[in-house]
Amino acid sequence: MEFTGFPVAALDFYDDLEVDNTKSFWEKHKHVYDESVKAPMTALIDALSKEFAPDEQSAKIFRPYRDVRFAKDKTPYKTHQGAFVRVAEATGWYVEVSPRGVRTGGGYYRAEAPRLAALRAAIAHDTYGAELEKIVRGLERKGFTVGGDVLKTTPRGYDKDHPRIELLRHKSIIASHVLGFEPVVHTPELLDLVREDWRATRPLVEWAERHGVH
């Protein structure tokens, strides 16, 4: 299937789901999800995988169902559809459609203790850390928001006056770009915009892949 954009019905579906997040609504409108959300997202990821996915198992379209086992919020369905191409542990590229339109991202969204230690060591390194700083500044100039899970305190073992202390506080680093609900998201040209964003974040993804080895 060729990617032709996300139809208006995809955004409308999630608008309505936010209001009525119930099994009865889902079952009544599942055909809208299948045709207007899942099918175009699958086509989009298939097209991007040719360039970004190392193998067939690297690309993943997330399930629409929420894991409510330990959540206070028991609404059963996610109010967005995300997809991810993995190149290393919790590292790769992301795209999402929701009532707020389309959002792209790249970076690492989680790092367990040994991997986080390796990434922080690279951030603290004069050469590798400076490289990451340059990547982050470049992405911000291009309109990306660089965020993630950040400690409020100084990580153990590092000086609070370290020149890259703000980056050292990060437990994850993700560069995201909101394309919103501009008319282009309903057209085949969206594929080029997502591809362009993913290419822009490639240096960040590859930096995390390279230095996250422990």
C-alpha positions as CSV (number, residue, x, y, z in Angstrom):
1,M,0.0,0.0,0.0
2,E,1.3,3.4,-1.0
3,F,1.3,6.2,1.7
4,T,-1.1,9.0,0.7
5,G,-1.3,10.9,4.0
6,F,-3.5,10.6,7.1
7,P,-7.1,11.5,6.3
8,V,-9.0,14.0,8.3
9,A,-11.0,11.1,9.7
10,A,-7.8,10.0,11.6
11,L,-7.7,13.2,13.6
12,D,-11.4,13.3,14.1
13,F,-11.3,9.7,15.3
14,Y,-8.9,10.6,18.1
15,D,-10.8,13.8,18.9
16,D,-13.9,11.7,19.5
17,L,-12.0,9.0,21.4
18,E,-10.7,11.6,23.9
19,V,-14.3,12.4,24.7
20,D,-15.6,8.8,24.7
21,N,-12.8,6.4,25.5
22,T,-15.0,3.3,25.9
23,K,-15.1,-0.2,24.5
24,S,-18.5,0.6,22.9
25,F,-17.1,3.6,21.0
26,W,-14.1,1.6,19.9
27,E,-16.0,-1.3,18.6
28,K,-18.4,0.9,16.7
29,H,-15.6,2.9,15.1
30,K,-12.9,0.3,14.8
31,H,-13.2,0.4,11.0
32,V,-12.3,4.1,11.1
33,Y,-9.2,3.2,13.1
34,D,-8.2,0.4,10.7
35,E,-8.7,2.4,7.5
36,S,-7.8,5.9,8.5
37,V,-5.1,5.4,11.2
38,K,-3.5,1.9,11.2
39,A,-3.4,1.4,7.4
40,P,-1.7,4.8,6.6
41,M,0.7,4.5,9.5
42,T,1.7,1.0,8.3
43,A,2.2,2.4,4.8
44,L,4.3,5.3,6.2
45,I,6.5,3.0,8.3
46,D,6.9,0.6,5.4
47,A,8.2,3.4,3.2
48,L,10.6,4.8,5.9
49,S,11.9,1.4,6.8
50,K,13.7,1.0,3.5
51,E,16.1,3.7,4.7
52,F,16.0,3.6,8.5
53,A,15.3,0.1,9.7
54,P,18.3,-2.2,10.0
55,D,16.1,-5.3,9.6
56,E,12.4,-6.3,9.3
57,Q,12.0,-6.6,13.1
58,S,13.2,-3.1,13.8
59,A,10.0,-1.3,12.8
60,K,7.0,-1.4,15.2
61,I,3.6,0.0,15.2
62,F,2.4,0.3,18.8
63,R,-0.8,-1.4,19.9
64,P,-3.8,0.9,20.4
65,Y,-4.6,-0.5,23.8
66,R,-3.3,1.0,27.1
67,D,-1.7,-1.2,29.8
68,V,-3.9,-0.3,32.7
69,R,-2.7,-2.9,35.2
70,F,-0.9,-0.4,37.4
71,A,-2.4,2.8,36.2
72,K,-4.8,5.1,38.0
73,D,-6.3,6.0,34.6
74,K,-8.2,3.0,33.5
75,T,-9.3,4.3,30.1
76,P,-8.7,1.4,27.7
77,Y,-7.4,3.1,24.5
78,K,-4.5,5.3,23.6
79,T,-5.5,8.6,22.2
80,H,-2.7,8.6,19.7
81,Q,-1.0,6.1,17.3
82,G,2.7,5.8,17.4
83,A,5.3,3.9,15.5
84,F,9.0,3.3,16.2
85,V,12.1,2.2,14.3
86,R,14.7,0.8,16.6
87,V,18.4,0.8,16.0
88,A,19.6,0.1,19.5
89,E,18.1,-0.4,23.0
90,A,15.3,2.2,23.4
91,T,17.0,4.2,20.6
92,G,15.7,5.2,17.2
93,W,13.0,7.2,15.4
94,Y,9.4,7.9,16.3
95,V,6.3,9.2,14.5
96,E,2.8,9.8,16.0
97,V,-0.6,10.9,14.9
98,S,-3.1,12.3,17.4
99,P,-5.8,15.0,17.8
100,R,-2.9,17.5,17.7
101,G,-1.7,16.2,14.3
102,V,1.6,14.6,13.5
103,R,4.8,14.6,15.6
104,T,8.2,13.2,14.8
105,G,11.1,12.4,17.1
106,G,14.5,10.7,17.4
107,G,16.9,9.8,20.2
108,Y,16.9,7.5,23.2
109,Y,13.8,7.3,25.4
110,R,15.2,5.2,28.2
111,A,18.5,4.0,29.5
112,E,19.0,1.4,32.3
113,A,21.7,2.0,34.8
114,P,24.8,0.5,33.0
115,R,23.8,2.1,29.7
116,L,23.0,5.4,31.3
117,A,26.4,5.4,33.0
118,A,28.1,4.8,29.6
119,L,26.1,7.7,28.0
120,R,26.9,10.0,30.8
121,A,30.6,9.2,30.5
122,A,30.4,10.1,26.9
123,I,28.6,13.4,27.7
124,A,31.4,14.2,30.2
125,H,34.1,13.4,27.7
126,D,35.7,16.5,26.2
127,T,35.4,15.3,22.6
128,Y,32.2,13.1,22.6
129,G,30.3,15.5,24.9
130,A,31.2,18.5,22.7
131,E,30.0,16.5,19.7
132,L,26.6,16.0,21.4
133,E,26.4,19.7,22.4
134,K,26.9,20.6,18.7
135,I,24.2,18.1,17.6
136,V,21.7,19.4,20.1
137,R,22.3,23.1,19.2
138,G,21.9,22.2,15.5
139,L,18.6,20.5,16.1
140,E,17.3,23.4,18.2
141,R,18.2,25.8,15.4
142,K,16.2,23.7,13.0
143,G,13.1,23.9,15.2
144,F,13.3,20.7,17.2
145,T,12.6,20.6,20.9
146,V,15.2,18.6,22.7
147,G,13.8,17.1,25.9
148,G,13.5,13.8,27.8
149,D,13.5,12.6,31.4
150,V,15.7,15.0,33.4
151,L,17.0,14.9,37.0
152,K,16.4,17.9,39.1
153,T,19.6,17.2,41.0
154,T,23.2,16.6,40.0
155,P,23.8,13.0,39.0
156,R,26.0,11.1,41.4
157,G,29.7,11.4,40.6
158,Y,29.6,14.6,38.6
159,D,30.3,18.2,39.6
160,K,27.3,20.6,39.6
161,D,29.6,23.0,37.8
162,H,30.4,20.7,34.9
163,P,30.1,22.6,31.6
164,R,27.6,20.1,30.3
165,I,25.7,19.5,33.6
166,E,22.3,20.1,31.9
167,L,22.9,17.3,29.4
168,L,24.3,15.1,32.2
169,R,21.0,15.4,34.1
170,H,19.2,13.7,31.2
171,K,18.1,10.1,31.7
172,S,16.8,10.2,28.1
173,I,17.3,12.6,25.2
174,I,14.7,13.0,22.5
175,A,14.5,15.6,19.7
176,S,10.9,16.1,18.6
177,H,9.2,18.2,16.0
178,V,5.5,19.0,15.8
179,L,4.1,19.1,12.3
180,G,0.7,19.6,13.8
181,F,-2.4,19.4,11.6
182,E,-1.2,21.4,8.7
183,P,-2.9,20.4,5.4
184,V,0.3,18.6,4.3
185,V,-0.4,15.8,6.9
186,H,-3.3,14.7,4.7
187,T,-1.1,14.3,1.6
188,P,1.7,12.0,0.3
189,E,4.2,14.8,0.9
190,L,4.0,14.0,4.7
191,L,6.3,11.1,3.9
192,D,9.1,13.5,2.8
193,L,8.7,15.7,5.9
194,V,8.9,12.8,8.3
195,R,11.9,11.4,6.3
196,E,13.6,14.9,6.5
197,D,13.0,15.1,10.3
198,W,14.4,11.6,10.8
199,R,17.4,12.4,8.7
200,A,18.0,15.6,10.8
201,T,17.9,13.6,14.0
202,R,20.2,10.8,12.7
203,P,23.3,12.3,14.3
204,L,21.6,12.2,17.7
205,V,20.4,8.6,17.2
206,E,23.8,7.4,16.0
207,W,25.6,9.2,18.8
208,A,23.3,7.4,21.3
209,E,23.8,4.1,19.5
210,R,27.6,4.5,19.5
211,H,28.1,5.6,23.1
212,G,25.3,3.6,24.8
213,V,27.4,0.5,24.7
214,H,28.3,-0.7,28.2
